[in-house]
Amino acid sequence: MKTTIILADDHAIVRRGIKALLEYEPDFHVVAEASDGAAALLLIENHRPHILVTDLSMPNLSGIQLLKIIKEKKLPVRSVVLSTYGDTPYVLDSMEAGAYGYVLKEAGVEHLVTAIREAQSGRRYLSPPLSETIAVN
């Protein structure tokens, strides 16, 4: 069974690149893409993916707002944040809002793949160097 994924990032080129990289994994399938948080929420409700990979900085609903709504509505999707923001408050706010993983965009694709697999298994993941400085339960 393939892990279904929705990508949410306001930059089309970033979404296309991530999609291409993730679909090298034989058990991953990107089912939809969104350019803003509101569109991502609708796609999640319609497609019911296993995983959401989201940026934090997006129009209409930020990544944090999206995570909070997903948690509040108890939608059955596990989220991984993919962001340029590596500051501790962003990471902790994301994890508190319901993210299972947090990966820096500067990290290698292997960290995103690992974060998705860990989230799918119900475990948390932080990419280096975050994992060396932040403890998350």
N, CA, C and O atoms as CSV, one atom per row, in Angstrom:
chain,resi,resn,atom,element,x,y,z
A,1,MET,N,N,0.839,-1.182,0.000
A,1,MET,CA,C,0.000,0.000,0.000
A,1,MET,C,C,0.889,1.253,0.000
A,1,MET,O,O,1.851,1.340,0.762
A,2,LYS,N,N,0.558,2.203,-0.851
A,2,LYS,CA,C,1.353,3.424,-0.953
A,2,LYS,C,C,0.935,4.440,0.090
A,2,LYS,O,O,-0.237,4.534,0.455
A,3,THR,N,N,1.910,5.199,0.565
A,3,THR,CA,C,1.657,6.321,1.453
A,3,THR,C,C,1.228,7.502,0.599
A,3,THR,O,O,1.985,7.964,-0.255
A,4,THR,N,N,0.010,7.991,0.827
A,4,THR,CA,C,-0.491,9.116,0.049
A,4,THR,C,C,-0.106,10.423,0.727
A,4,THR,O,O,-0.153,10.552,1.951
A,5,ILE,N,N,0.282,11.401,-0.115
A,5,ILE,CA,C,0.862,12.646,0.386
A,5,ILE,C,C,0.233,13.835,-0.322
A,5,ILE,O,O,-0.011,13.802,-1.528
A,6,ILE,N,N,-0.027,14.895,0.455
A,6,ILE,CA,C,-0.392,16.194,-0.108
A,6,ILE,C,C,0.741,17.157,0.211
A,6,ILE,O,O,1.261,17.173,1.326
A,7,LEU,N,N,1.120,17.960,-0.782
A,7,LEU,CA,C,2.164,18.969,-0.616
A,7,LEU,C,C,1.522,20.350,-0.555
A,7,LEU,O,O,0.661,20.675,-1.373
A,8,ALA,N,N,1.940,21.156,0.408
A,8,ALA,CA,C,1.446,22.534,0.522
A,8,ALA,C,C,2.632,23.480,0.635
A,8,ALA,O,O,3.357,23.475,1.630
A,9,ASP,N,N,2.818,24.288,-0.394
A,9,ASP,CA,C,3.885,25.288,-0.424
A,9,ASP,C,C,3.461,26.336,-1.438
A,9,ASP,O,O,2.915,25.990,-2.486
A,10,ASP,N,N,3.697,27.597,-1.152
A,10,ASP,CA,C,3.243,28.648,-2.057
A,10,ASP,C,C,4.141,28.843,-3.278
A,10,ASP,O,O,3.854,29.688,-4.126
A,11,HIS,N,N,5.203,28.085,-3.373
A,11,HIS,CA,C,6.088,28.170,-4.542
A,11,HIS,C,C,5.927,26.911,-5.401
A,11,HIS,O,O,6.268,25.808,-4.974
A,12,ALA,N,N,5.403,27.094,-6.616
A,12,ALA,CA,C,5.135,25.964,-7.513
A,12,ALA,C,C,6.394,25.164,-7.819
A,12,ALA,O,O,6.342,23.935,-7.878
A,13,ILE,N,N,7.508,25.831,-8.013
A,13,ILE,CA,C,8.743,25.134,-8.348
A,13,ILE,C,C,9.209,24.245,-7.192
A,13,ILE,O,O,9.760,23.166,-7.413
A,14,VAL,N,N,8.987,24.701,-5.979
A,14,VAL,CA,C,9.341,23.899,-4.804
A,14,VAL,C,C,8.457,22.657,-4.744
A,14,VAL,O,O,8.948,21.549,-4.524
A,15,ARG,N,N,7.138,22.846,-4.942
A,15,ARG,CA,C,6.220,21.687,-4.926
A,15,ARG,C,C,6.591,20.667,-6.000
A,15,ARG,O,O,6.626,19.464,-5.738
A,16,ARG,N,N,6.864,21.147,-7.190
A,16,ARG,CA,C,7.217,20.225,-8.289
A,16,ARG,C,C,8.499,19.455,-7.990
A,16,ARG,O,O,8.590,18.257,-8.256
A,17,GLY,N,N,9.483,20.149,-7.440
A,17,GLY,CA,C,10.741,19.491,-7.094
A,17,GLY,C,C,10.562,18.451,-6.005
A,17,GLY,O,O,11.087,17.342,-6.103
A,18,ILE,N,N,9.816,18.812,-4.961
A,18,ILE,CA,C,9.566,17.870,-3.865
A,18,ILE,C,C,8.790,16.666,-4.378
A,18,ILE,O,O,9.103,15.524,-4.042
A,19,LYS,N,N,7.776,16.931,-5.194
A,19,LYS,CA,C,6.975,15.827,-5.750
A,19,LYS,C,C,7.864,14.867,-6.547
A,19,LYS,O,O,7.775,13.651,-6.381
A,20,ALA,N,N,8.709,15.412,-7.397
A,20,ALA,CA,C,9.591,14.564,-8.207
A,20,ALA,C,C,10.507,13.729,-7.321
A,20,ALA,O,O,10.703,12.540,-7.571
A,21,LEU,N,N,11.063,14.349,-6.291
A,21,LEU,CA,C,11.967,13.617,-5.396
A,21,LEU,C,C,11.223,12.538,-4.604
A,21,LEU,O,O,11.723,11.423,-4.458
A,22,LEU,N,N,10.041,12.863,-4.097
A,22,LEU,CA,C,9.291,11.887,-3.298
A,22,LEU,C,C,8.798,10.715,-4.128
A,22,LEU,O,O,8.715,9.590,-3.635
A,23,GLU,N,N,8.474,10.974,-5.376
A,23,GLU,CA,C,7.938,9.890,-6.191
A,23,GLU,C,C,9.012,8.930,-6.695
A,23,GLU,O,O,8.701,7.955,-7.380
A,24,TYR,N,N,10.286,9.203,-6.355
A,24,TYR,CA,C,11.327,8.200,-6.560
A,24,TYR,C,C,11.156,7.048,-5.576
A,24,TYR,O,O,11.622,5.934,-5.816
A,25,GLU,N,N,10.484,7.332,-4.473
A,25,GLU,CA,C,10.217,6.299,-3.469
A,25,GLU,C,C,9.047,5.446,-3.952
A,25,GLU,O,O,7.966,5.986,-4.189
A,26,PRO,N,N,9.222,4.138,-4.108
A,26,PRO,CA,C,8.172,3.304,-4.699
A,26,PRO,C,C,6.891,3.222,-3.874
A,26,PRO,O,O,5.835,2.873,-4.403
A,27,ASP,N,N,6.974,3.540,-2.587
A,27,ASP,CA,C,5.784,3.440,-1.741
A,27,ASP,C,C,5.152,4.794,-1.434
A,27,ASP,O,O,4.255,4.870,-0.595
A,28,PHE,N,N,5.597,5.863,-2.093
A,28,PHE,CA,C,5.018,7.198,-1.903
A,28,PHE,C,C,4.225,7.592,-3.147
A,28,PHE,O,O,4.611,7.280,-4.274
A,29,HIS,N,N,3.102,8.289,-2.918
A,29,HIS,CA,C,2.320,8.826,-4.030
A,29,HIS,C,C,1.768,10.192,-3.630
A,29,HIS,O,O,0.971,10.300,-2.698
A,30,VAL,N,N,2.200,11.236,-4.345
A,30,VAL,CA,C,1.688,12.580,-4.109
A,30,VAL,C,C,0.351,12.688,-4.839
A,30,VAL,O,O,0.295,12.643,-6.067
A,31,VAL,N,N,-0.723,12.832,-4.062
A,31,VAL,CA,C,-2.071,12.837,-4.642
A,31,VAL,C,C,-2.566,14.229,-4.993
A,31,VAL,O,O,-3.461,14.374,-5.826
A,32,ALA,N,N,-1.989,15.269,-4.362
A,32,ALA,CA,C,-2.443,16.629,-4.647
A,32,ALA,C,C,-1.424,17.632,-4.128
A,32,ALA,O,O,-0.575,17.318,-3.294
A,33,GLU,N,N,-1.538,18.865,-4.657
A,33,GLU,CA,C,-0.668,19.961,-4.254
A,33,GLU,C,C,-1.516,21.199,-4.006
A,33,GLU,O,O,-2.526,21.417,-4.674
A,34,ALA,N,N,-1.097,22.007,-3.040
A,34,ALA,CA,C,-1.799,23.250,-2.730
A,34,ALA,C,C,-0.807,24.401,-2.636
A,34,ALA,O,O,0.322,24.224,-2.177
A,35,SER,N,N,-1.234,25.582,-3.074
A,35,SER,CA,C,-0.367,26.757,-3.014
A,35,SER,C,C,-0.655,27.632,-1.800
A,35,SER,O,O,0.018,28.641,-1.588
A,36,ASP,N,N,-1.654,27.249,-0.998
A,36,ASP,CA,C,-1.936,27.988,0.223
A,36,ASP,C,C,-2.606,27.067,1.239
A,36,ASP,O,O,-3.053,25.970,0.903
A,37,GLY,N,N,-2.666,27.531,2.479
A,37,GLY,CA,C,-3.185,26.705,3.562
A,37,GLY,C,C,-4.659,26.355,3.424
A,37,GLY,O,O,-5.062,25.239,3.753
A,38,ALA,N,N,-5.469,27.293,2.943
A,38,ALA,CA,C,-6.908,27.030,2.790
A,38,ALA,C,C,-7.147,25.940,1.750
A,38,ALA,O,O,-7.971,25.048,1.952
A,39,ALA,N,N,-6.429,26.019,0.645
A,39,ALA,CA,C,-6.561,24.991,-0.399
A,39,ALA,C,C,-6.080,23.642,0.120
A,39,ALA,O,O,-6.667,22.606,-0.192
A,40,ALA,N,N,-5.013,23.654,0.911
A,40,ALA,CA,C,-4.496,22.405,1.482
A,40,ALA,C,C,-5.537,21.752,2.383
A,40,ALA,O,O,-5.712,20.534,2.349
A,41,LEU,N,N,-6.218,22.547,3.180
A,41,LEU,CA,C,-7.244,22.011,4.073
A,41,LEU,C,C,-8.356,21.331,3.283
A,41,LEU,O,O,-8.794,20.238,3.642
A,42,LEU,N,N,-8.812,21.965,2.217
A,42,LEU,CA,C,-9.846,21.353,1.371
A,42,LEU,C,C,-9.367,20.051,0.747
A,42,LEU,O,O,-10.112,19.074,0.685
A,43,LEU,N,N,-8.124,20.041,0.288
A,43,LEU,CA,C,-7.569,18.826,-0.313
A,43,LEU,C,C,-7.467,17.700,0.718
A,43,LEU,O,O,-7.740,16.541,0.407
A,44,ILE,N,N,-7.076,18.042,1.933
A,44,ILE,CA,C,-6.983,17.030,2.992
A,44,ILE,C,C,-8.356,16.438,3.275
A,44,ILE,O,O,-8.507,15.222,3.402
A,45,GLU,N,N,-9.352,17.307,3.373
A,45,GLU,CA,C,-10.710,16.832,3.654
A,45,GLU,C,C,-11.255,15.965,2.517
A,45,GLU,O,O,-12.000,15.017,2.764
A,46,ASN,N,N,-10.889,16.286,1.278
A,46,ASN,CA,C,-11.387,15.532,0.124
A,46,ASN,C,C,-10.605,14.253,-0.166
A,46,ASN,O,O,-11.195,13.236,-0.532
A,47,HIS,N,N,-9.288,14.297,-0.007
A,47,HIS,CA,C,-8.436,13.156,-0.378
A,47,HIS,C,C,-8.096,12.227,0.782
A,47,HIS,O,O,-7.773,11.059,0.565
A,48,ARG,N,N,-8.165,12.733,2.003
A,48,ARG,CA,C,-7.811,11.950,3.202
A,48,ARG,C,C,-6.459,11.253,3.049
A,48,ARG,O,O,-6.372,10.029,3.149
A,49,PRO,N,N,-5.387,12.050,2.802
A,49,PRO,CA,C,-4.059,11.450,2.635
A,49,PRO,C,C,-3.505,10.962,3.972
A,49,PRO,O,O,-4.011,11.309,5.039
A,50,HIS,N,N,-2.474,10.164,3.888
A,50,HIS,CA,C,-1.773,9.732,5.096
A,50,HIS,C,C,-0.923,10.868,5.661
A,50,HIS,O,O,-0.842,11.056,6.875
A,51,ILE,N,N,-0.286,11.629,4.750
A,51,ILE,CA,C,0.714,12.627,5.146
A,51,ILE,C,C,0.464,13.966,4.455
A,51,ILE,O,O,0.098,14.021,3.281
A,52,LEU,N,N,0.673,15.040,5.214
A,52,LEU,CA,C,0.732,16.390,4.667
A,52,LEU,C,C,2.163,16.881,4.854
A,52,LEU,O,O,2.706,16.822,5.957
A,53,VAL,N,N,2.768,17.364,3.780
A,53,VAL,CA,C,4.059,18.039,3.865
A,53,VAL,C,C,3.762,19.507,3.606
A,53,VAL,O,O,3.322,19.873,2.516
A,54,THR,N,N,4.003,20.353,4.613
A,54,THR,CA,C,3.612,21.754,4.496
A,54,THR,C,C,4.730,22.723,4.842
A,54,THR,O,O,5.568,22.461,5.704
A,55,ASP,N,N,4.716,23.838,4.151
A,55,ASP,CA,C,5.565,24.968,4.482
A,55,ASP,C,C,4.869,25.742,5.599
A,55,ASP,O,O,3.675,25.549,5.824
A,56,LEU,N,N,5.582,26.600,6.290
A,56,LEU,CA,C,4.959,27.433,7.322
A,56,LEU,C,C,4.426,28.740,6.763
A,56,LEU,O,O,3.362,29.203,7.172
A,57,SER,N,N,5.148,29.331,5.842
A,57,SER,CA,C,4.794,30.648,5.316
A,57,SER,C,C,4.000,30.499,4.019
A,57,SER,O,O,4.559,30.300,2.941
A,58,MET,N,N,2.660,30.604,4.164
A,58,MET,CA,C,1.772,30.495,3.006
A,58,MET,C,C,0.628,31.489,3.170
A,58,MET,O,O,0.296,31.876,4.290
A,59,PRO,N,N,0.021,31.905,2.051
A,59,PRO,CA,C,-1.138,32.791,2.143
A,59,PRO,C,C,-2.397,32.043,2.610
A,59,PRO,O,O,-2.443,30.813,2.615
A,60,ASN,N,N,-3.393,32.805,2.991
A,60,ASN,CA,C,-4.732,32.353,3.393
A,60,ASN,C,C,-4.781,31.594,4.709
A,60,ASN,O,O,-5.646,31.882,5.536
A,61,LEU,N,N,-3.920,30.667,4.930
A,61,LEU,CA,C,-3.729,30.015,6.232
A,61,LEU,C,C,-2.251,29.680,6.302
A,61,LEU,O,O,-1.718,29.047,5.390
A,62,SER,N,N,-1.593,30.085,7.348
A,62,SER,CA,C,-0.180,29.718,7.491
A,62,SER,C,C,-0.090,28.227,7.809
A,62,SER,O,O,-1.093,27.587,8.124
A,63,GLY,N,N,1.094,27.700,7.724
A,63,GLY,CA,C,1.291,26.296,8.074
A,63,GLY,C,C,0.886,25.994,9.511
A,63,GLY,O,O,0.285,24.954,9.782
A,64,ILE,N,N,1.212,26.895,10.432
A,64,ILE,CA,C,0.843,26.702,11.845
A,64,ILE,C,C,-0.676,26.715,11.994
A,64,ILE,O,O,-1.236,25.867,12.689
A,65,GLN,N,N,-1.350,27.672,11.345
A,65,GLN,CA,C,-2.813,27.721,11.413
A,65,GLN,C,C,-3.422,26.443,10.839
A,65,GLN,O,O,-4.378,25.899,11.392
A,66,LEU,N,N,-2.868,25.974,9.742
A,66,LEU,CA,C,-3.339,24.741,9.121
A,66,LEU,C,C,-3.180,23.561,10.070
A,66,LEU,O,O,-4.101,22.759,10.222
A,67,LEU,N,N,-2.025,23.449,10.706
A,67,LEU,CA,C,-1.786,22.360,11.662
A,67,LEU,C,C,-2.789,22.406,12.815
A,67,LEU,O,O,-3.300,21.373,13.247
A,68,LYS,N,N,-3.062,23.609,13.303
A,68,LYS,CA,C,-4.009,23.751,14.411
A,68,LYS,C,C,-5.419,23.321,14.011
A,68,LYS,O,O,-6.119,22.678,14.793
A,69,ILE,N,N,-5.831,23.671,12.805
A,69,ILE,CA,C,-7.168,23.281,12.326
A,69,ILE,C,C,-7.249,21.770,12.144
A,69,ILE,O,O,-8.249,21.151,12.507
A,70,ILE,N,N,-6.209,21.183,11.589
A,70,ILE,CA,C,-6.168,19.727,11.413
A,70,ILE,C,C,-6.310,19.039,12.771
A,70,ILE,O,O,-7.056,18.070,12.910
A,71,LYS,N,N,-5.590,19.547,13.766
A,71,LYS,CA,C,-5.644,18.974,15.114
A,71,LYS,C,C,-7.033,19.168,15.727
A,71,LYS,O,O,-7.593,18.243,16.315
A,72,GLU,N,N,-7.583,20.374,15.585
A,72,GLU,CA,C,-8.897,20.693,16.142
A,72,GLU,C,C,-9.999,19.828,15.516
A,72,GLU,O,O,-10.893,19.349,16.213
A,73,LYS,N,N,-9.923,19.637,14.202
A,73,LYS,CA,C,-10.932,18.837,13.495
A,73,LYS,C,C,-10.663,17.336,13.590
A,73,LYS,O,O,-11.468,16.518,13.144
A,74,LYS,N,N,-9.513,16.989,14.180
A,74,LYS,CA,C,-9.113,15.589,14.313
A,74,LYS,C,C,-9.102,14.865,12.959
A,74,LYS,O,O,-9.576,13.737,12.825
A,75,LEU,N,N,-8.543,15.559,11.968
A,75,LEU,CA,C,-8.429,14.960,10.641
A,75,LEU,C,C,-7.345,13.882,10.674
A,75,LEU,O,O,-6.293,14.083,11.280
A,76,PRO,N,N,-7.589,12.755,10.036
A,76,PRO,CA,C,-6.646,11.630,10.101
A,76,PRO,C,C,-5.466,11.761,9.140
A,76,PRO,O,O,-5.282,10.931,8.250
A,77,VAL,N,N,-4.672,12.811,9.332
A,77,VAL,CA,C,-3.486,13.023,8.519
A,77,VAL,C,C,-2.347,13.383,9.466
A,77,VAL,O,O,-2.544,14.087,10.456
A,78,ARG,N,N,-1.173,12.896,9.152
A,78,ARG,CA,C,0.007,13.238,9.947
A,78,ARG,C,C,0.825,14.234,9.138
A,78,ARG,O,O,1.026,14.059,7.936
A,79,SER,N,N,1.291,15.275,9.808
A,79,SER,CA,C,1.926,16.387,9.115
A,79,SER,C,C,3.423,16.463,9.367
A,79,SER,O,O,3.915,16.173,10.458
A,80,VAL,N,N,4.125,16.864,8.320
A,80,VAL,CA,C,5.558,17.124,8.376
A,80,VAL,C,C,5.771,18.543,7.846
A,80,VAL,O,O,5.338,18.868,6.741
A,81,VAL,N,N,6.429,19.368,8.624
A,81,VAL,CA,C,6.743,20.734,8.203
A,81,VAL,C,C,8.061,20.704,7.439
A,81,VAL,O,O,9.031,20.082,7.872
A,82,LEU,N,N,8.081,21.382,6.302
A,82,LEU,CA,C,9.297,21.558,5.504
A,82,LEU,C,C,9.497,23.060,5.367
A,82,LEU,O,O,8.755,23.723,4.642
A,83,SER,N,N,10.493,23.597,6.057
A,83,SER,CA,C,10.608,25.045,6.179
A,83,SER,C,C,12.047,25.524,6.140
A,83,SER,O,O,12.990,24.766,6.371
A,84,THR,N,N,12.184,26.804,5.840
A,84,THR,CA,C,13.500,27.445,5.931
A,84,THR,C,C,13.746,27.942,7.348
A,84,THR,O,O,14.884,28.238,7.712
A,85,TYR,N,N,12.682,28.037,8.156
A,85,TYR,CA,C,12.793,28.558,9.519
A,85,TYR,C,C,13.270,27.478,10.473
A,85,TYR,O,O,12.573,26.491,10.709
A,86,GLY,N,N,14.470,27.673,11.021
A,86,GLY,CA,C,15.018,26.699,11.953
A,86,GLY,C,C,15.053,27.173,13.390
A,86,GLY,O,O,15.613,26.499,14.256
A,87,ASP,N,N,14.460,28.328,13.651
A,87,ASP,CA,C,14.449,28.860,15.011
A,87,ASP,C,C,13.578,28.001,15.914
A,87,ASP,O,O,12.513,27.535,15.510
A,88,THR,N,N,14.039,27.799,17.135
A,88,THR,CA,C,13.355,26.938,18.096
A,88,THR,C,C,11.863,27.252,18.246
A,88,THR,O,O,11.060,26.319,18.261
A,89,PRO,N,N,11.450,28.530,18.359
A,89,PRO,CA,C,10.015,28.790,18.524
A,89,PRO,C,C,9.161,28.246,17.374
A,89,PRO,O,O,8.064,27.742,17.613
A,90,TYR,N,N,9.642,28.340,16.136
A,90,TYR,CA,C,8.893,27.807,14.995
A,90,TYR,C,C,8.740,26.291,15.109
A,90,TYR,O,O,7.664,25.741,14.876
A,91,VAL,N,N,9.819,25.643,15.465
A,91,VAL,CA,C,9.806,24.180,15.583
A,91,VAL,C,C,8.858,23.754,16.699
A,91,VAL,O,O,8.006,22.888,16.499
A,92,LEU,N,N,9.007,24.363,17.873
A,92,LEU,CA,C,8.168,23.978,19.008
A,92,LEU,C,C,6.701,24.299,18.759
A,92,LEU,O,O,5.832,23.501,19.109
A,93,ASP,N,N,6.406,25.460,18.156
A,93,ASP,CA,C,5.019,25.803,17.832
A,93,ASP,C,C,4.421,24.803,16.851
A,93,ASP,O,O,3.259,24.417,16.979
A,94,SER,N,N,5.207,24.390,15.885
A,94,SER,CA,C,4.731,23.405,14.899
A,94,SER,C,C,4.426,22.066,15.548
A,94,SER,O,O,3.391,21.454,15.286
A,95,MET,N,N,5.341,21.622,16.398
A,95,MET,CA,C,5.146,20.329,17.054
A,95,MET,C,C,3.950,20.388,18.012
A,95,MET,O,O,3.177,19.435,18.107
A,96,GLU,N,N,3.809,21.498,18.709
A,96,GLU,CA,C,2.676,21.659,19.618
A,96,GLU,C,C,1.361,21.702,18.841
A,96,GLU,O,O,0.332,21.238,19.332
A,97,ALA,N,N,1.394,22.252,17.642
A,97,ALA,CA,C,0.192,22.345,16.804
A,97,ALA,C,C,-0.158,21.012,16.149
A,97,ALA,O,O,-1.218,20.880,15.537
A,98,GLY,N,N,0.728,20.024,16.274
A,98,GLY,CA,C,0.392,18.701,15.770
A,98,GLY,C,C,1.320,18.097,14.740
A,98,GLY,O,O,1.072,16.983,14.278
A,99,ALA,N,N,2.381,18.795,14.363
A,99,ALA,CA,C,3.321,18.230,13.389
A,99,ALA,C,C,4.050,17.029,13.981
A,99,ALA,O,O,4.397,17.020,15.162
A,100,TYR,N,N,4.275,16.032,13.160
A,100,TYR,CA,C,5.053,14.858,13.568
A,100,TYR,C,C,6.516,15.024,13.217
A,100,TYR,O,O,7.387,14.396,13.818
A,101,GLY,N,N,6.782,15.881,12.233
A,101,GLY,CA,C,8.160,16.071,11.816
A,101,GLY,C,C,8.427,17.502,11.414
A,101,GLY,O,O,7.513,18.254,11.078
A,102,TYR,N,N,9.688,17.865,11.454
A,102,TYR,CA,C,10.116,19.193,11.048
A,102,TYR,C,C,11.447,19.033,10.331
A,102,TYR,O,O,12.430,18.567,10.908
A,103,VAL,N,N,11.459,19.428,9.063
A,103,VAL,CA,C,12.647,19.265,8.228
A,103,VAL,C,C,13.005,20.621,7.632
A,103,VAL,O,O,12.145,21.332,7.113
A,104,LEU,N,N,14.267,20.962,7.714
A,104,LEU,CA,C,14.728,22.201,7.103
A,104,LEU,C,C,14.878,22.004,5.601
A,104,LEU,O,O,15.327,20.951,5.150
A,105,LYS,N,N,14.503,23.017,4.831
A,105,LYS,CA,C,14.602,22.913,3.370
A,105,LYS,C,C,16.045,22.718,2.916
A,105,LYS,O,O,16.291,22.195,1.829
A,106,GLU,N,N,16.982,23.132,3.733
A,106,GLU,CA,C,18.395,22.959,3.375
A,106,GLU,C,C,18.877,21.526,3.603
A,106,GLU,O,O,19.962,21.163,3.149
A,107,ALA,N,N,18.088,20.713,4.295
A,107,ALA,CA,C,18.468,19.315,4.557
A,107,ALA,C,C,18.326,18.492,3.274
A,107,ALA,O,O,17.634,18.900,2.341
A,108,GLY,N,N,18.970,17.361,3.236
A,108,GLY,CA,C,18.861,16.473,2.087
A,108,GLY,C,C,17.495,15.812,2.030
A,108,GLY,O,O,16.796,15.710,3.038
A,109,VAL,N,N,17.127,15.369,0.849
A,109,VAL,CA,C,15.826,14.730,0.652
A,109,VAL,C,C,15.658,13.504,1.543
A,109,VAL,O,O,14.536,13.140,1.893
A,110,GLU,N,N,16.776,12.864,1.912
A,110,GLU,CA,C,16.686,11.680,2.768
A,110,GLU,C,C,16.061,12.015,4.120
A,110,GLU,O,O,15.425,11.163,4.740
A,111,HIS,N,N,16.241,13.262,4.581
A,111,HIS,CA,C,15.633,13.662,5.855
A,111,HIS,C,C,14.120,13.815,5.714
A,111,HIS,O,O,13.371,13.468,6.628
A,112,LEU,N,N,13.669,14.332,4.573
A,112,LEU,CA,C,12.229,14.439,4.345
A,112,LEU,C,C,11.611,13.052,4.219
A,112,LEU,O,O,10.545,12.791,4.777
A,113,VAL,N,N,12.265,12.177,3.500
A,113,VAL,CA,C,11.775,10.796,3.354
A,113,VAL,C,C,11.691,10.124,4.727
A,113,VAL,O,O,10.694,9.474,5.044
A,114,THR,N,N,12.730,10.282,5.533
A,114,THR,CA,C,12.735,9.699,6.880
A,114,THR,C,C,11.615,10.297,7.722
A,114,THR,O,O,10.916,9.567,8.424
A,115,ALA,N,N,11.435,11.614,7.662
A,115,ALA,CA,C,10.379,12.268,8.439
A,115,ALA,C,C,9.003,11.737,8.051
A,115,ALA,O,O,8.157,11.512,8.916
A,116,ILE,N,N,8.782,11.538,6.772
A,116,ILE,CA,C,7.487,11.005,6.308
A,116,ILE,C,C,7.292,9.587,6.823
A,116,ILE,O,O,6.216,9.249,7.316
A,117,ARG,N,N,8.304,8.768,6.715
A,117,ARG,CA,C,8.195,7.381,7.197
A,117,ARG,C,C,7.972,7.334,8.713
A,117,ARG,O,O,7.169,6.539,9.203
A,118,GLU,N,N,8.682,8.184,9.445
A,118,GLU,CA,C,8.507,8.232,10.904
A,118,GLU,C,C,7.095,8.702,11.259
A,118,GLU,O,O,6.443,8.117,12.124
A,119,ALA,N,N,6.628,9.751,10.596
A,119,ALA,CA,C,5.271,10.257,10.849
A,119,ALA,C,C,4.237,9.186,10.545
A,119,ALA,O,O,3.289,9.001,11.307
A,120,GLN,N,N,4.415,8.487,9.444
A,120,GLN,CA,C,3.481,7.422,9.064
A,120,GLN,C,C,3.425,6.345,10.150
A,120,GLN,O,O,2.386,5.720,10.359
A,121,SER,N,N,4.543,6.137,10.832
A,121,SER,CA,C,4.617,5.140,11.911
A,121,SER,C,C,4.234,5.708,13.276
A,121,SER,O,O,4.278,5.002,14.283
A,122,GLY,N,N,3.854,6.999,13.301
A,122,GLY,CA,C,3.437,7.614,14.555
A,122,GLY,C,C,4.566,8.126,15.422
A,122,GLY,O,O,4.375,8.403,16.606
A,123,ARG,N,N,5.755,8.253,14.825
A,123,ARG,CA,C,6.915,8.757,15.571
A,123,ARG,C,C,7.281,10.159,15.094
A,123,ARG,O,O,6.958,10.552,13.973
A,124,ARG,N,N,7.947,10.893,15.947
A,124,ARG,CA,C,8.364,12.265,15.635
A,124,ARG,C,C,9.777,12.261,15.043
A,124,ARG,O,O,10.582,11.367,15.304
A,125,TYR,N,N,10.051,13.305,14.228
A,125,TYR,CA,C,11.364,13.409,13.598
A,125,TYR,C,C,11.735,14.873,13.428
A,125,TYR,O,O,10.923,15.680,12.977
A,126,LEU,N,N,12.954,15.208,13.787
A,126,LEU,CA,C,13.538,16.520,13.526
A,126,LEU,C,C,14.814,16.311,12.736
A,126,LEU,O,O,15.647,15.478,13.093
A,127,SER,N,N,14.966,17.070,11.660
A,127,SER,CA,C,16.195,16.938,10.880
A,127,SER,C,C,17.349,17.623,11.596
A,127,SER,O,O,17.136,18.562,12.363
A,128,PRO,N,N,18.573,17.158,11.348
A,128,PRO,CA,C,19.725,17.859,11.899
A,128,PRO,C,C,19.790,19.257,11.273
A,128,PRO,O,O,19.387,19.408,10.120
A,129,PRO,N,N,20.258,20.246,11.950
A,129,PRO,CA,C,20.813,20.262,13.289
A,129,PRO,C,C,19.745,20.409,14.385
A,129,PRO,O,O,20.080,20.457,15.569
A,130,LEU,N,N,18.478,20.479,14.001
A,130,LEU,CA,C,17.404,20.653,14.984
A,130,LEU,C,C,17.397,19.530,16.017
A,130,LEU,O,O,17.213,19.769,17.211
A,131,SER,N,N,17.601,18.310,15.544
A,131,SER,CA,C,17.556,17.143,16.432
A,131,SER,C,C,18.653,17.188,17.498
A,131,SER,O,O,18.559,16.518,18.526
A,132,GLU,N,N,19.678,17.975,17.244
A,132,GLU,CA,C,20.781,18.075,18.206
A,132,GLU,C,C,20.517,19.144,19.272
A,132,GLU,O,O,21.169,19.146,20.316
A,133,THR,N,N,19.579,20.040,19.022
A,133,THR,CA,C,19.367,21.160,19.958
A,133,THR,C,C,17.985,21.208,20.578
A,133,THR,O,O,17.786,21.902,21.575
A,134,ILE,N,N,17.012,20.480,20.009
A,134,ILE,CA,C,15.637,20.556,20.492
A,134,ILE,C,C,15.155,19.172,20.872
A,134,ILE,O,O,15.289,18.225,20.098
A,135,ALA,N,N,14.592,19.054,22.067
A,135,ALA,CA,C,14.002,17.781,22.521
A,135,ALA,C,C,12.481,17.906,22.411
A,135,ALA,O,O,11.886,18.842,22.944
A,136,VAL,N,N,11.861,16.948,21.710
A,136,VAL,CA,C,10.419,16.963,21.512
A,136,VAL,C,C,9.848,15.622,21.956
A,136,VAL,O,O,10.418,14.572,21.656
A,137,ASN,N,N,8.738,15.653,22.662
A,137,ASN,CA,C,8.095,14.394,23.090
A,137,ASN,C,C,7.116,13.972,22.024
A,137,ASN,O,O,6.457,12.942,22.164
